Amino acid sequence: MTDQRTRPKQSFSIRRRILALALALLLAAAVVLIIFIRDYAERAADRAFDRLLAASALTIAGAVQVEDDAVIVELPFASFGMFSGRDRVFYAVESPDGGGVTGYEDLSGMLPEMTSAGPVFADMIYRGDLVRVASVGRLTSSGGEADWVTIHVAETQSEREALAGEILSNAIVPVIALTLLAIALVWFGIGRMFAPLYQLEQELRGRAPDDLSPINVPVPDEVSQLVAGLNAFMARLGSAMERVTGLVAEAAHEVRTPLASLRAQAEVAMDEQDPAALRARVGRIHQGAVQASQLVSQLLMEATISHRLENQETDTTAFGLVVEEVRQRLDPDQAGRLVVDLPEAAAGAQIRGDRVALREMLRNVVDNALVYSTGAVEISGGVADGVMTLDVSDHGPGIADSEKPAVLERFKRGTASGATAGSGLGLSIVKRVVEAHRGVLRLKDRAGGGLVVEIELPTVGRNPKTEQLRRALGSLSALVLCLLLLDPRGAAADTTSYPAPDGSSNVVLTIVGVTDTPLFAQFIAGFQAMRPDVTVVYEETDSVPLYERYLSGNMLPKPDLLVSSASDLQIKLANDGHAMAHDSPFLGDLPDWAHWRNEVFGFTFEPAVIIYNPNRISAEEVPRTHLRLAEMLETQTERFRGSIATYDIALSGVGYLLASQDQVISSNFWRLAAAFGRVEAVFSGSSPAILNGVADGSLALGYNVLGSYAFARQADGANIEIVVPDDYVLVLTRAMLIPRDAPYPELGKAFVDFALSPAGQTIAAEQTALGSVVPGGSGEWTGEAIAARGRGVIQPIPLGPALLVSLDQQRRKRFLDSWGEIVSPKP
């Protein structure tokens, strides 16, 4: 036996095979473990978020009451405060009789009513997203009867998927490390254990290709079974090669036999002296050759058509040209039997598809009609409602109704075909071409005998009815445009166009916003400095009309960007699926509270401040906290009667947002509201109106005015002073949103990127005084500089689902009713 120490230490082929097997086993084990960890992570995330969903639903259920036999619920802020991150939130409260109390009525319509406390969880598709729903029941009694109120809370599953991914990623690291270590150990072990296989490899490499004799090489005991298997395999391979060789020879013989027979018949026919017998023999030869030729031709054509249809080789062709091409390819005798009666509309109908396939479709139908009938073959048709109908009629034996579906299959022929030569492929080719062109194929009986092949194909071009409607609508386009440009009160929209600096006008960005046009023009100028090819159309409106007009579809032209200081209404639009996501490169610089789901983006830092006229209130007595303001109004009612102003929260979206947030933060909110009622406060729908009144002295003080407007007016010399409260300061951010139906979303994304960029934030921090929300900027009105003007706690209004609470129909109504009763008490 050869000394094993003289053998090479490495072997490549066998080692790699065994290594691959070991690697596959290790990876399979790792995959199984990862699947288990993933399943555990998903279950753990589901448990955690299901508890939040259930807590939210139970919180809402705790607020359910019955007043005057009617179910009411004032949505607690805590019910949505527990949600955060990128998930959209939906809810519905359903009364015992199945009616909607508040929330999303279409959500409750998709879920069963509760007859127990629950919670019950379910997954469903809602508004295009997979959501997890928690349903709970609230037992209420009215009039001696007890009924169940159903509460549903649904949440999209992005955050739970993110949590499951985080758990999985943290657990997968040690799995990968152990797998790599095991692979390294296997590699090392194989290299040491299987070095003796090298000699066997050399033996096999040195053999001639046809040498299948048994291997006779000394090998270790552990490899003897492998060698025995190789020897057995080579023995089987030798036998298989012998069988294949015999099979090839036999197949060649079988193929030659029919050809030889055909040749023999031809040779016999050459020596045949009897004319009748000669004609009979030649007829059989011709019939066999025709059938073989036809079969081969049809098979080749079917393959060609299949190839062309799979490659989707399309063109637009007038169908009359296809008919004429088929006629020209016929023999003169056959062409004489063809009667074409196509109206001009049908002959000129444009069909989009593969011209060769359409030609072969019609040729097969016409050939069948000519072969199986002796009379004329008629081609007729028509066009209606964008569909061309083609009828090919013959006077042949027809096809029985029971056989019509079968003859459309390959190699199937009807019994009426008799001895007529055919391949059984023609109608199957026709069917395939018709279906590929989105058409319809029908086989009908012809009156008086025969067959009608009816084909319907869609045409290319305008539908006459649609064209007629288009012309009618076009005559009214100017009137519709004027109507849609009116706001809900009937006034023309305040729209300003900023032409492209380079003189082009092909690219138009449409923005609808609530920011004063002169202020927002600064952002537009900065954007156009970077994109001089873009014309910007800016429409200024109010926050509530902006929200309502967008939902009603009355914005024309459709906006590419919506900008509003009522961030709760923007969140509502995004939550209901009207916003387009955008991964802005500047998103990482924004504070977490200033963006949501990569769909709503804040770009300003605007505190709610108190402004006053220094001629009517001295700096020493001006209130610097919310409580001090309430006390001053309570003790000096007559002095300030009719001279205190704040937002009309029923009309102003930003006013309602600030008031609802004040209620959450301040325990003195309703006391302050009562003080407004005591002094008969003036309520306005906008900050500029309040600023004008305080500046001219007709108003002494304005409450919750947006600091951005106040700072700008003060810088322009207005006679006002500004107080940034010392107890807490509400800060909102103007929110941008790209609608899903934006005509030019890329332009909207480009403007968002500009507003969040250092250049855009510099405009916010300088000339506009809107405040830069991105930390670390420069300018007089950065977020840090504004916060330093007061000593109070900065309380940003975060963009997220919690803002939906104040928009709940019942909560909003009760809040406005309470506000109205307090600030406008009846005599």
C-alpha positions in Angstrom: 0.0 0.0 0.0 1.3 3.5 -0.9 2.5 5.5 2.1 -0.2 8.0 2.9 2.4 10.5 4.0 3.4 10.9 0.3 -0.1 11.9 -0.8 -1.0 15.6 -1.3 -2.5 17.2 1.7 -5.3 18.9 -0.2 -8.0 17.6 -2.4 -10.4 19.9 -4.3 -13.3 18.2 -6.0 -14.5 15.9 -3.3 -13.8 18.3 -0.5 -15.8 21.0 -2.2 -18.8 18.6 -2.7 -18.8 17.6 1.0 -18.2 21.2 2.0 -21.2 22.3 -0.1 -23.3 19.6 1.6 -22.1 20.7 5.1 -22.6 24.3 4.2 -26.2 23.6 2.9 -27.0 21.8 6.2 -25.6 24.6 8.3 -27.4 27.2 6.3 -30.6 25.2 6.4 -30.3 25.0 10.2 -29.6 28.7 10.3 -32.6 29.5 8.1 -34.8 27.3 10.3 -33.6 29.1 13.4 -34.0 32.5 11.7 -37.6 31.5 10.7 -38.3 30.6 14.3 -36.8 33.8 15.6 -38.8 35.8 13.0 -42.0 34.1 14.0 -41.3 34.8 17.6 -40.4 38.4 16.8 -43.7 38.9 14.9 -45.7 37.3 17.7 -43.9 39.4 20.3 -44.5 42.6 18.3 -48.2 41.6 17.7 -48.7 41.1 21.5 -47.1 44.4 22.3 -49.1 46.4 19.7 -52.3 44.5 20.3 -52.2 45.6 23.9 -51.8 49.2 22.7 -54.7 48.8 20.3 -56.9 47.2 23.0 -55.9 50.0 25.5 -56.9 52.6 23.0 -60.2 50.9 22.3 -60.9 50.4 26.0 -60.1 54.1 26.6 -62.6 55.2 24.0 -65.1 52.7 25.5 -64.7 54.3 28.9 -65.8 57.6 27.5 -69.1 56.2 26.0 -72.2 57.6 27.6 -75.9 57.6 26.9 -77.8 60.9 27.1 -81.5 61.1 26.1 -81.3 57.6 24.7 -78.5 58.7 22.3 -75.0 57.3 22.5 -72.3 60.0 22.8 -68.6 59.7 23.2 -66.0 62.4 23.7 -62.8 60.9 22.4 -60.1 61.1 25.1 -56.7 62.5 24.0 -55.0 59.5 25.7 -56.8 57.2 23.3 -54.5 58.2 20.4 -51.6 59.6 22.4 -50.2 56.1 22.9 -49.7 55.8 19.1 -46.6 57.1 17.5 -44.4 56.5 14.5 -45.5 56.0 10.9 -48.7 54.1 11.3 -52.1 55.4 10.2 -54.9 55.1 12.7 -58.7 54.7 12.1 -61.5 54.3 14.5 -65.3 53.9 14.6 -67.9 53.9 17.3 -71.1 52.0 16.4 -74.4 52.4 18.3 -76.5 49.3 19.3 -78.8 49.8 16.3 -75.8 49.7 13.9 -75.6 53.4 13.2 -72.4 55.3 13.2 -71.7 57.4 16.3 -68.4 58.9 15.3 -65.2 58.0 13.4 -64.9 56.2 10.0 -68.3 54.7 9.2 -67.0 52.6 6.4 -64.7 50.8 8.9 -67.6 49.7 11.1 -69.5 48.6 8.0 -66.7 46.0 7.3 -66.7 44.5 10.8 -69.2 42.6 12.9 -70.9 44.2 15.9 -69.7 43.2 19.4 -71.9 41.3 21.8 -69.2 41.0 24.5 -66.5 43.1 26.1 -63.7 41.7 24.1 -61.2 42.7 22.9 -61.3 40.9 19.6 -58.5 41.3 17.0 -58.6 40.9 13.3 -56.5 41.7 10.2 -58.1 43.3 7.2 -57.5 45.4 4.1 -58.7 49.0 4.7 -58.1 51.8 2.3 -55.4 49.9 0.5 -53.4 49.0 3.6 -53.3 45.9 5.8 -54.5 47.0 9.2 -54.9 45.3 12.6 -58.2 46.0 14.3 -59.1 45.8 17.9 -62.8 45.6 18.7 -64.4 46.0 22.1 -67.9 46.2 23.4 -69.3 48.6 25.9 -72.5 47.6 27.7 -74.9 50.5 28.0 -78.4 50.7 29.5 -81.2 53.0 28.5 -84.9 52.8 29.3 -84.4 49.6 31.3 -82.7 47.7 28.4 -79.0 46.9 28.0 -77.3 47.1 24.6 -73.8 46.8 23.3 -71.9 49.7 21.8 -69.1 48.6 19.5 -65.7 50.3 19.3 -63.2 49.5 16.6 -59.7 50.9 16.5 -57.5 50.1 13.5 -53.8 50.7 12.9 -51.5 50.0 9.9 -48.7 47.6 10.7 -45.5 49.5 9.8 -44.4 50.0 13.4 -45.1 46.5 14.5 -43.2 45.2 11.4 -40.3 47.6 12.4 -40.3 46.2 15.9 -40.3 42.6 14.7 -37.5 43.5 12.3 -35.5 45.1 15.2 -35.9 42.0 17.3 -35.0 39.8 14.4 -31.9 41.8 13.5 -30.6 41.8 17.1 -31.1 38.0 17.4 -29.8 37.1 14.0 -26.2 38.4 14.7 -25.2 35.5 17.0 -26.8 33.0 14.6 -24.7 34.3 11.7 -21.6 34.3 13.9 -22.1 30.7 15.0 -22.9 29.6 11.4 -19.7 31.2 10.1 -17.6 29.5 12.9 -19.2 26.1 12.1 -18.4 26.6 8.4 -14.7 27.4 9.2 -14.5 24.3 11.3 -16.0 22.1 8.6 -13.6 23.6 6.0 -10.6 22.8 8.2 -11.8 19.3 9.1 -12.5 18.3 5.5 -9.1 19.5 4.5 -7.5 17.3 7.1 -9.7 14.2 6.9 -10.1 13.7 3.1 -6.7 14.3 1.7 -6.3 10.6 0.6 -9.0 11.2 -2.0 -6.5 13.0 -4.2 -5.1 9.8 -5.6 -8.6 8.7 -6.5 -9.1 12.0 -8.3 -5.9 11.7 -10.2 -6.9 8.2 -11.3 -10.2 9.4 -12.7 -8.7 12.5 -14.4 -6.2 10.3 -16.2 -8.7 8.0 -17.8 -9.8 8.1 -21.4 -13.4 9.2 -22.0 -14.5 5.7 -23.1 -12.7 3.9 -20.3 -15.4 2.6 -18.0 -13.5 -0.3 -16.5 -13.6 -0.7 -12.7 -11.3 1.5 -10.5 -8.6 -0.6 -9.0 -6.8 1.9 -6.7 -6.1 1.2 -3.0 -8.2 3.6 -0.9 -8.9 3.9 2.8 -11.8 1.8 4.3 -13.9 5.0 4.6 -13.8 5.5 0.8 -14.2 1.9 -0.3 -18.0 2.3 -0.5 -17.5 5.3 -2.7 -15.2 3.4 -5.1 -17.7 0.5 -5.2 -20.4 2.9 -6.0 -18.3 4.5 -8.8 -17.6 1.1 -10.3 -21.2 0.2 -10.2 -22.2 3.5 -11.8 -19.7 3.1 -14.6 -21.1 -0.4 -15.2 -24.6 1.0 -15.5 -23.3 3.9 -17.6 -21.7 1.4 -20.0 -25.0 -0.5 -20.3 -26.9 2.7 -20.8 -24.6 3.8 -23.6 -25.1 0.6 -25.4 -28.9 1.0 -25.1 -28.7 4.6 -26.4 -26.6 3.5 -29.3 -29.2 0.8 -30.2 -32.0 3.3 -29.7 -30.5 5.8 -32.1 -30.0 3.2 -34.8 -33.6 1.9 -34.4 -35.0 5.4 -34.5 -33.1 6.2 -37.7 -34.5 3.0 -39.2 -38.1 3.9 -38.2 -37.7 7.4 -39.7 -36.3 6.0 -42.9 -39.0 3.4 -43.3 -41.9 5.7 -44.2 -39.7 7.8 -46.4 -38.5 4.7 -48.1 -42.1 3.5 -48.5 -43.0 6.8 -50.2 -40.0 6.6 -52.4 -40.9 2.9 -53.3 -44.4 3.9 -54.3 -43.0 6.7 -56.5 -40.6 4.2 -58.1 -43.4 1.7 -58.7 -45.5 4.4 -60.1 -42.8 5.2 -62.6 -43.0 1.6 -63.9 -46.8 1.4 -63.9 -48.2 1.0 -67.4 -51.9 1.0 -66.5 -53.0 4.7 -66.6 -55.8 4.2 -64.1 -53.6 2.4 -61.6 -50.9 5.0 -62.1 -53.3 7.8 -61.4 -54.5 6.0 -58.2 -51.0 5.4 -57.0 -49.9 9.0 -57.8 -53.1 10.2 -56.0 -52.1 8.3 -52.8 -48.6 9.7 -53.1 -49.9 13.2 -53.6 -52.4 12.9 -50.8 -49.7 11.7 -48.3 -47.3 14.4 -49.4 -50.0 17.1 -49.2 -51.0 16.0 -45.7 -47.4 15.9 -44.6 -46.6 19.2 -46.1 -49.7 20.8 -44.7 -49.0 19.4 -41.2 -45.4 20.7 -41.3 -46.4 24.1 -42.7 -49.1 24.5 -40.0 -46.7 23.4 -37.3 -44.1 25.9 -38.5 -46.7 28.6 -38.8 -48.0 27.9 -35.3 -44.5 28.1 -34.0 -43.9 31.4 -35.8 -47.1 32.9 -34.5 -46.4 31.8 -31.0 -43.0 33.4 -31.2 -44.3 36.7 -32.5 -47.1 36.8 -30.0 -44.8 36.1 -27.1 -42.5 38.9 -28.3 -45.5 41.2 -28.5 -44.6 42.5 -32.0 -47.4 45.1 -32.4 -48.3 47.7 -35.1 -51.4 49.5 -36.1 -53.0 48.2 -39.3 -56.2 48.9 -41.3 -58.0 45.7 -41.4 -59.0 46.1 -45.0 -55.3 45.8 -46.0 -55.2 42.5 -44.1 -58.2 41.2 -46.1 -56.7 42.3 -49.4 -53.3 40.7 -48.5 -55.1 37.4 -47.9 -57.0 37.7 -51.2 -53.8 38.2 -53.1 -52.2 35.1 -51.6 -55.0 32.9 -52.9 -55.0 31.0 -56.2 -57.1 32.8 -58.9 -59.8 30.1 -58.7 -60.1 30.4 -55.0 -59.9 34.2 -55.1 -62.8 34.2 -57.5 -65.0 32.5 -54.9 -64.2 35.1 -52.3 -66.9 37.8 -51.9 -65.7 40.8 -49.8 -68.5 43.1 -48.6 -66.8 45.3 -46.0 -68.2 48.8 -45.2 -65.7 51.6 -45.4 -65.7 52.0 -41.6 -64.8 48.3 -41.2 -62.2 48.3 -43.9 -60.5 51.4 -42.4 -60.8 50.2 -38.8 -57.4 50.4 -37.2 -56.4 47.2 -35.3 -53.4 47.3 -33.0 -51.6 44.0 -33.0 -49.2 41.7 -35.0 -50.0 42.0 -38.7 -48.6 38.6 -39.7 -50.7 36.9 -36.9 -53.8 38.8 -38.1 -53.2 37.8 -41.7 -52.7 34.1 -40.8 -55.8 34.2 -38.6 -57.9 35.4 -41.5 -56.1 33.1 -44.0 -56.9 30.0 -41.9 -60.6 31.0 -41.6 -60.8 31.7 -45.4 -58.9 28.5 -46.3 -61.2 26.4 -44.1 -64.3 27.9 -45.8 -62.9 27.4 -49.3 -61.8 23.8 -48.6 -65.0 22.6 -46.9 -67.5 24.3 -49.2 -68.1 24.6 -52.9 -69.9 27.9 -53.1 -69.0 31.5 -52.5 -67.3 32.5 -49.3 -68.5 35.9 -48.0 -66.6 38.3 -45.8 -68.7 41.0 -44.2 -68.4 43.2 -41.1 -69.0 46.4 -39.3 -67.8 48.8 -36.5 -69.7 49.9 -33.4 -68.6 51.3 -30.0 -64.9 50.8 -30.7 -65.3 47.1 -31.8 -64.9 45.7 -35.3 -67.0 42.6 -36.1 -65.9 40.3 -39.0 -68.1 37.5 -40.4 -66.7 34.8 -42.7 -69.7 32.7 -44.1 -69.6 29.6 -46.2 -72.1 27.1 -47.7 -70.3 23.9 -46.4 -71.5 21.2 -44.1 -71.1 23.3 -41.0 -70.1 22.1 -37.5 -72.4 20.5 -35.0 -73.1 22.5 -31.9 -71.6 19.7 -29.7 -68.4 19.8 -31.7 -67.8 23.6 -31.8 -65.8 23.9 -28.6 -63.7 20.8 -29.5 -62.7 22.0 -33.0 -61.0 25.0 -31.4 -58.4 22.7 -29.8 -55.2 21.4 -31.5 -55.5 18.4 -33.8 -59.3 18.3 -33.4 -61.6 18.1 -36.5 -65.3 17.8 -36.9 -67.0 14.7 -38.2 -68.4 16.7 -41.2 -64.9 17.2 -42.5 -65.0 13.6 -43.8 -62.0 12.6 -45.9 -61.0 16.2 -46.7 -57.3 16.7 -46.0 -56.5 18.8 -43.0 -54.3 19.1 -40.0 -56.7 20.1 -37.3 -54.6 23.2 -36.4 -56.3 26.0 -38.3 -59.1 27.0 -35.9 -56.8 26.6 -32.9 -54.4 29.1 -34.5 -57.4 31.5 -35.1 -58.5 31.2 -31.5 -55.0 32.0 -30.1 -54.6 35.0 -32.3 -58.0 36.4 -31.5 -57.5 36.0 -27.7 -54.0 37.6 -28.0 -55.6 40.6 -29.5 -58.3 40.8 -26.8 -61.0 39.7 -29.1 -63.9 37.2 -29.2 -64.3 34.2 -31.5 -67.7 32.6 -32.2 -68.8 29.7 -34.5 -72.4 30.1 -35.7 -74.7 28.2 -38.0 -75.5 30.0 -41.3 -79.1 30.3 -42.3 -79.7 27.9 -45.1 -76.7 25.7 -44.2 -73.0 26.4 -43.7 -70.9 28.0 -41.0 -70.3 31.6 -39.9 -67.0 32.4 -38.2 -67.6 35.7 -36.2 -64.6 37.6 -34.9 -64.7 40.7 -32.7 -61.6 42.8 -32.4 -61.1 46.2 -30.5 -60.2 49.1 -32.7 -57.7 51.9 -32.1 -59.1 55.5 -32.1 -61.7 57.6 -30.4 -65.1 56.2 -29.5 -67.7 58.2 -31.3 -69.9 58.6 -28.2 -66.9 59.6 -26.1 -65.8 62.1 -28.8 -69.3 63.6 -28.9 -69.2 64.0 -25.1 -65.8 65.5 -25.2 -66.9 68.1 -27.7 -69.9 68.9 -25.5 -67.8 69.3 -22.4 -65.2 71.3 -24.3 -67.7 74.0 -25.0 -68.3 74.4 -21.3 -64.7 74.2 -20.1 -64.3 78.0 -19.6 -67.5 78.1 -17.5 -66.4 75.1 -15.4 -63.0 76.6 -14.8 -64.5 79.8 -13.5 -66.9 78.0 -11.2 -64.1 75.8 -9.7 -61.9 78.8 -9.1 -64.5 80.3 -6.7 -64.1 79.7 -3.0 -67.1 78.4 -1.0 -68.2 82.0 -0.3 -68.3 82.7 -4.0 -65.2 84.9 -4.3 -62.5 84.4 -6.8 -59.5 82.5 -5.5 -56.4 84.6 -4.6 -54.1 83.0 -7.2 -50.7 84.5 -8.1 -48.5 83.2 -10.9 -44.7 83.5 -10.8 -43.3 82.9 -14.3 -40.1 80.9 -14.8 -37.1 83.2 -14.6 -35.6 81.7 -17.8 -38.7 82.6 -19.8 -40.0 79.0 -20.2 -43.5 78.1 -19.2 -43.7 74.4 -19.9 -43.2 73.3 -16.3 -45.7 74.5 -13.8 -45.8 73.8 -10.0 -49.2 74.5 -8.4 -49.2 75.2 -4.7 -52.3 75.8 -2.5 -51.5 77.2 0.9 -52.7 79.4 3.8 -49.5 81.5 4.1 -49.8 85.1 3.2 -48.8 85.5 -0.5 -46.0 88.2 0.2 -44.4 85.9 2.8 -44.6 82.7 0.7 -43.3 84.6 -2.3 -39.9 84.6 -0.6 -39.8 80.8 -0.7 -41.0 80.8 -4.3 -38.2 83.2 -5.3 -35.6 81.1 -3.5 -36.9 77.9 -5.2 -36.9 79.5 -8.6 -33.3 80.6 -8.1 -32.5 76.9 -8.0 -35.1 75.9 -10.6 -35.3 78.8 -13.1 -37.2 76.5 -15.5 -40.3 76.2 -13.2 -43.3 78.5 -13.2 -45.0 78.6 -9.8 -48.8 79.2 -9.4 -49.7 79.9 -5.7 -53.2 80.1 -4.5 -53.8 81.6 -1.0 -56.8 80.4 0.9 -57.8 79.5 4.5 -57.0 76.2 6.3 -60.6 74.8 6.6 -61.6 75.7 3.0 -58.3 74.2 1.8 -59.1 70.9 3.5 -62.8 70.8 2.4 -62.1 71.9 -1.2 -59.4 69.2 -1.7 -61.7 66.5 -0.4 -64.5 67.6 -2.6 -62.2 67.7 -5.7 -63.0 71.3 -6.4 -59.4 72.4 -6.9 -58.5 73.2 -10.5 -55.8 72.8 -11.5 -55.0 70.0 -9.2 -52.3 71.1 -6.7 -48.8 69.6 -6.5 -48.4 70.7 -2.9 -50.6 71.6 0.0 -49.3 73.9 2.7 -51.3 74.6 5.9 -50.8 75.8 9.4 -53.6 73.5 10.5 -51.4 70.6 10.8 -54.1 68.4 12.3 -56.1 68.7 9.0 -52.9 67.8 7.1 -52.5 64.7 9.3 -56.1 63.8 8.7 -55.5 63.9 4.9 -52.4 61.8 5.2 -54.0 59.3 7.5 -56.9 58.9 5.1 -54.5 58.0 2.3 -54.4 61.3 0.3 -50.6 61.9 0.7 -47.6 60.7 -1.3 -44.5 59.5 0.6 -41.2 61.2 -0.1 -37.8 60.3 1.3 -36.3 63.8 1.4 -32.5 63.9 1.8 -33.0 66.6 4.5 -35.5 64.5 6.5 -32.8 63.4 9.0 -32.2 67.0 10.1 -35.9 67.6 11.0 -37.0 67.1 14.6 -39.0 63.9 15.1 -42.1 65.9 16.0 -42.0 67.9 12.7 -42.7 65.0 10.3 -44.9 62.0 10.0 -44.7 58.9 7.8 -42.5 60.7 5.3 -45.8 62.2 4.1 -46.3 65.4 6.2 -43.4 67.7 6.6 -43.1 70.8 8.9 -40.8 73.6 7.8 -41.5 76.4 10.2 -41.2 77.1 14.0 -44.1 79.3 15.0 -45.0 79.9 18.6 -48.5 81.0 19.8 -47.9 84.4 21.4 -49.7 87.2 23.2 -49.6 90.6 21.5 -50.7 94.0 23.0 -50.9 97.7 22.3 -48.3 99.5 24.5 -50.6 102.6 24.6 -53.4 100.6 26.2 -51.4 98.1 28.4 -48.1 99.0 30.1 -45.2 96.6 30.1 -45.4 96.3 33.9 -49.0 95.0 33.9 -49.0 92.9 30.8 -49.8 89.2 31.7 -46.9 86.9 31.0 -48.7 83.6 31.8 -52.0 82.2 30.8 -53.3 82.3 34.4 -52.2 85.9 34.8 -54.2 86.8 31.7 -57.3 85.1 33.0 -57.0 87.0 36.3 -56.5 90.3 34.6 -59.6 89.9 32.5 -61.6 88.8 35.6 -60.6 91.7 37.7 -60.7 94.4 35.0 -63.7 93.4 33.0 -65.0 96.8 32.1 -61.6 98.1 31.1 -61.1 95.4 28.5 -64.7 94.8 27.4 -64.7 94.4 23.6 -61.0 95.0 23.2 -59.6 91.4 23.6 -59.3 89.3 20.5 -58.5 85.7 19.6 -59.3 83.2 16.9 -62.8 82.1 16.0 -62.1 78.4 16.5 -65.3 77.4 14.6 -63.9 79.1 11.4 -60.2 79.0 11.8 -58.4 75.6 11.5 -55.3 76.8 13.2 -57.4 78.5 15.9 -59.1 75.3 16.7 -55.8 73.4 16.7 -54.3 75.8 19.2 -57.4 75.8 21.4 -57.6 72.0 21.5 -54.0 71.8 22.4 -54.4 74.5 25.1 -57.1 72.4 26.7 -54.8 69.3 26.9 -51.9 71.2 28.4 -53.5 73.9 30.6 -55.7 73.3 33.6 -56.7 77.0 33.3 -58.0 76.8 29.8 -61.8 76.9 30.5 -61.2 79.6 33.1 -59.5 81.7 30.4 -62.4 80.9 28.0 -64.9 82.1 30.7 -62.8 85.3 31.0 -63.1 85.9 27.3 -66.8 85.6 27.6 -66.9 88.0 30.5 -65.1 90.7 28.5 -67.1 90.0 25.3 -64.0 89.1 23.4 -63.8 89.7 19.6 -63.3 86.5 17.6 -61.5 86.6 14.2 -60.8 84.1 11.5 -57.2 85.1 10.9 -54.0 86.5 12.5 -53.7 89.6 10.3 -57.1 90.9 11.4 -56.2 90.6 15.1 -52.8 92.3 14.4 -54.4 95.2 12.6 -56.8 95.8 15.5 -54.1 95.7 18.1 -51.7 97.9 16.0 -54.3 100.7 15.5 -55.4 100.6 19.1 -59.0 99.4 18.6 -57.9 96.2 20.4 -55.9 96.1 23.5 -54.6 92.5 23.4 -54.6 89.5 21.1 -54.3 85.9 22.3 -52.7 82.9 20.6 -51.6 84.9 17.6 -49.1 83.2 15.4 -45.7 84.5 16.3 -44.4 84.5 12.7 -47.0 87.2 11.7 -46.5 89.2 14.9 -42.7 89.3 14.6 -42.9 90.3 10.9 -45.4 93.1 11.7 -43.4 94.4 14.6 -40.3 94.5 12.4 -42.3 96.6 9.9 -42.9 99.2 12.6 -46.4 98.2 13.8 -47.3 99.6 17.3 -47.4 96.2 19.0 -45.5 94.3 21.6 -45.1 90.6 21.9 -45.1 88.3 24.9 -43.8 84.8 24.6 -45.5 83.2 27.7 -43.5 82.2 30.7 -45.5 79.2 31.7 -45.7 77.2 28.4 -45.4 78.1 24.7 -47.4 76.2 22.1 -45.3 75.9 18.9 -46.8 74.7 15.6 -45.2 74.1 12.3 -46.6 74.7 8.8 -47.1 71.3 7.2 -46.5 70.5 3.6 -48.2 67.5 1.9 -47.8 66.2 -1.7 -51.3 64.9 -2.8 -51.4 61.4 -4.3 -53.2 62.8 -7.4 -50.6 65.6 -7.9 -50.1 66.2 -11.7 -46.4 66.8 -11.1 -45.4 65.2 -7.9 -41.6 65.5 -8.6 -42.0 69.2 -8.6 -43.8 69.0 -5.2 -41.0 66.9 -3.9 -38.4 69.3 -5.2 -40.1 72.2 -3.3 -40.3 70.1 -0.1 -36.5 69.5 -0.4 -35.9 73.2 -0.9 -38.0 74.2 2.1 -36.1 71.8 4.3 -32.7 72.6 2.9 -30.4 75.2 4.5 -31.4 77.7 1.8 -35.1 77.3 2.6 -34.6 77.3 6.3 -32.6 80.5 6.0 -35.6 82.2 4.4 -37.7 81.0 7.3 -35.2 82.3 9.8 -34.7 85.7 8.2 -37.0 87.8 6.0 -40.2 85.9 6.5 -39.8 85.5 10.3 -41.7 82.2 10.1 -38.9 80.5 12.1 -36.6 77.7 11.1 -37.5 74.3 12.5 -34.2 72.6 11.6 -31.8 73.1 14.6 -28.5 74.8 14.1 -29.5 77.3 11.5 -28.5 80.9 11.2 -30.8 84.0 11.3 -32.7 86.2 13.6 -35.7 83.9 13.7 -34.3 80.5 14.3 -36.2 78.1 16.6 -33.5 78.5 19.3 -33.7 82.4 19.1 -37.5 82.3 19.3 -37.5 79.9 22.3 -35.0 82.2 24.1 -37.5 85.1 24.0 -39.6 83.5 26.8 -38.9 81.4 29.9 -41.8 79.0 29.4 -41.7 75.3 28.5 -41.5 74.9 24.7 -44.4 72.6 23.8 -44.3 71.7 20.1 -47.5 70.3 18.6 -46.1 67.0 17.2 -47.3 65.7 13.8 -48.9 62.3 14.4 -52.1 60.4 15.0 -52.8 62.1 18.3 -54.0 65.2 16.4 -56.9 63.1 15.0 -58.5 63.1 18.4 -59.5 66.8 18.3 -61.0 66.2 14.8 -63.4 63.5 16.0 -66.9 64.7 15.0 -68.5 64.3 18.4 -65.6 65.7 20.3 -65.3 68.7 18.0 -69.0 69.4 18.3 -69.0 69.2 22.1 -65.9 71.3 22.3 -67.3 74.0 20.1 -70.6 73.8 21.9 -68.9 74.2 25.3 -66.7 77.0 23.9 -69.7 78.8 22.5 -71.7 78.5 25.8 -68.8 79.9 27.8 -67.4 82.6 25.6 -70.8 83.8 24.4 -73.1 83.2 27.4 -76.8 83.8 26.8 -78.5 86.7 28.7 
